[in-house]
């Protein structure tokens, strides 16, 4: 569920603000890991 929503949002966000998406993704990955 989370993956699906994230992917859909990521695609839209990436097109508009790829910088924010990348930064947010990195932080989440680090926190999860």
C-alpha positions in Angstrom: 0.0 0.0 0.0 2.7 2.5 1.1 4.9 1.6 -1.9 2.1 2.1 -4.4 1.1 5.5 -3.0 4.7 6.6 -2.7 5.4 5.6 -6.3 2.4 7.5 -7.6 3.2 10.6 -5.6 7.0 10.4 -6.3 6.3 10.4 -10.1 4.2 13.6 -9.8 6.5 15.2 -7.3 9.6 14.3 -9.1 8.3 16.1 -12.3 7.5 19.2 -10.3 10.2 19.2 -7.6 12.8 16.4 -8.1 15.1 18.0 -5.5 12.6 17.8 -2.7 11.6 14.3 -3.6 15.2 13.1 -3.6 16.0 14.8 -0.4 12.9 13.4 1.3 13.5 9.9 0.0 17.1 9.8 1.3 16.0 10.9 4.8 13.3 8.2 4.9 15.6 5.5 3.6 18.2 6.4 6.3 15.6 6.5 9.0 14.1 3.1 8.0 17.5 1.5 7.6 
